[in-house]
Amino acid sequence: MNKLLIIDDHKIFTDGIRFLIEHTTDLKVVGVLHTGRSVIPFLENCNSDIVLLDIDLPDITGFEVASLIKKSHPSIKILALSMLDDITSIEKMLNIGANGFCLKSGGWDEVSTAIQTLRTGGTYLPHGYLRRLIGKQDKISESRLTSRETEIITLICEGITSADIASKLYLSIRTVETHRRNIYLKLNVHNNVELMHYAKKHLII
């Protein structure tokens, strides 16, 4: 897997990335294209293993190009390139079938790492996306807390025992412990100390 096609309408970028690829890797650049509509005709005559695909092209979008590539040449691995790292664009490209998403602002080191990740069968995603995705999952977990569970979290973080919580809320100790286990599962914590740290970090209390 060493044939690579570059699709980007900024010549200064394509000249630079081509130079770096040809002089620092064993990859062979089979072509450089500056429009989206030229991609499929090119691939019909010249095979490629990996495509570096800019999202913002002058004629059709990188999303459309990725979709066309996956329909006609599903084995080709696509590494999307963009200046933007919004979750919507990344997830849209992944849903189309792209194998990675790389930020141009990350420089050659990031592009090189992303290409190598694809060559070894992996999926490359920007670090910022992964951090935001974790935060997004946290918010989803928090939104699933019931009002009673939020109330119990507050009391736990005040250092109140299960017995006292049960008495205060007119519940059985067994019910309080059941709520506690459910809270741990939803927030992926394992004890009261972790729960307190999580609650303070995410402003639940």
N, C-alpha and C positions, 0 to 999 in steps of 0.2 A: 504494500500500500504506500506508493511514493509519488503518485501523479496528483498534482494539485492545480486547480483552476481558481483564479482571482477574479471576482466580479465587484467592481467599485468604480464610480465615475470620477474620482479624484486622482488625477494622474500622478501627482506628487506622492500620494500615499501608495499607489500601486507600484510606482518605480522603487520606492523605498522598501516596501515589504517584499517585492520580488528579489531585490538585491540581497536582502538579509536571508531569505529562504535559500537562495542558490549558493550563497557563500558560507552559510553556517549549518546547513542540514543536508541530508541525503535526498531531500525531496526534489522532484522535477516539476517546474512550473510549465504546464502544457499550454497555458494561454492566459491572457489578461483581457477581460471584457469590460466595457463601460456602460452597457445598457442591459436591461433585463430581457428584452425580446430576442437578443442575440444568443442567449444561453442554450436553449434547446437545440437550435440548428447546429451550434458548435459541438454539443455533446453527441449529436448523431454521427459526427465524423471524427471526433477525438475523445477518447475515453478519459475519465478522471476519477480518482478515488475519493478525493476530498475537494469541497468547494468552499472558498472563503467568500461569503455573500454579504455585501452591504445591504442594510435594510432600506436606506434612502437612495433610490435610483431615479434617473430623470424621466423614464418612460412608464414603467410599472414598478410596484413596490417589491421589496425583497420577500415579503410574505407570499406574494403571487408567484414569484420565481421559485421559492422553496417548494410550494405546492406542485408546481409543474415538474420540477426535478424529481420529487418523490413519486409522482405518478408515472413518469416515463423511465426514470433510472433510480429505483428504490434502494439500490445498494450503495449509492453515493452518499457519503457522509457530509453533512452541511454544518459549517461553523458560521453562524450569523455574526456580523460585525456592526456595531453601532456606537454613536456617541452618547446615547441615552440608555439608562439602566432601569427604566420603569418596569414594574412587575407585569403589567398588561402586555407589553411588547414581548417580553421574555417568554411568558407563558403561551402567548399566541404562537410564537415561533416553535416552541417545543411541541405544542399540540399539532402543528402541521407535520412535525416529524424531524425537525432539526436536531442535530446531535450535540449542539453546544451553542453558547451565546457569549460573545467576548466584547469587552469595551475597548474601543480604540484608545481611550485615554489611559489605559493600562500599559501601553507601550509594547515593544517587541517581546519583552519577557513574558507578558501575559498571553500574547498571541502564540508564542512558541510553546508555552505550557499547554494551552488549549489544543493546539494541533496534535501534540504528543498524546494528550489524553484521548482524543478521538482515534488516533492510530492504534492505541492499545485497547480499544473497545469501550472506553468510558464516555461519560457525558460531562462537558465543562460548563460551569455556571459561575457568574461573577460572585465574589465574596459578599458584596453588598446585598445582592439578591437573597443569598442564603440567610443573612442576618435578618432581613426584613421578613422572609418567609417564616423563620422561627418566631418572630414577633407576631406575625399574623396568626400563627397557630396558637400562640399564647392567648391572643385576644379571643379566638374562637372558643378555647377552653374556658376562659373567664365568662364568656357570654352564656355558657351552658350551666353556670352556677345558678342554683335556685336562690330565692331571697332568704330562705331558711339557712342554706349553706353559707351564704355571705355573712349572715348574722352569727353563725357558729364560728366562722373564721375570725371574726372580730373578737369574739369572746376568748378563743384559744390564744390569740395574739396578746390578749390582756393578761394571760397567765392563769385563766380560770380553769379548774379541773372539769373533767367530764361530769362528775357527780354534781358539781355546782351549776354547770351549764344545764344539766337535766332539770335541776330544781328551779332554776331561773326561768326556763322556757316551758316548764310543765311537761317535760318529756321523760321517758325512761332512759336510764344510762345506756341500755342496749341500742335505743334509737339514736342517741347522740353518737355512739361509736360507729353505727352504720353510716351516719352522715359524714363522720370523719374519714372513714375508708373511701367513700365516694369522692370526697374532696381531694384526697391524696391521688386517686386515680385520674381525676379530671385535670389536675394541675401537674401531674407527674412529679410529685414530691413523696418523700418516704417517712418523714417524721415532723414533729412540731417546729423544730428549728428551721428546717428547709421551708416549711409552710410560712413561717414568719418572715423569712428573707424574701420569699416570692411575693407575699402580700405587700410588703413595704416597697419592693422594687417596682411592682406593677400597680401601685396605688389602689389596691383593693380595700385597704383600711385607711 
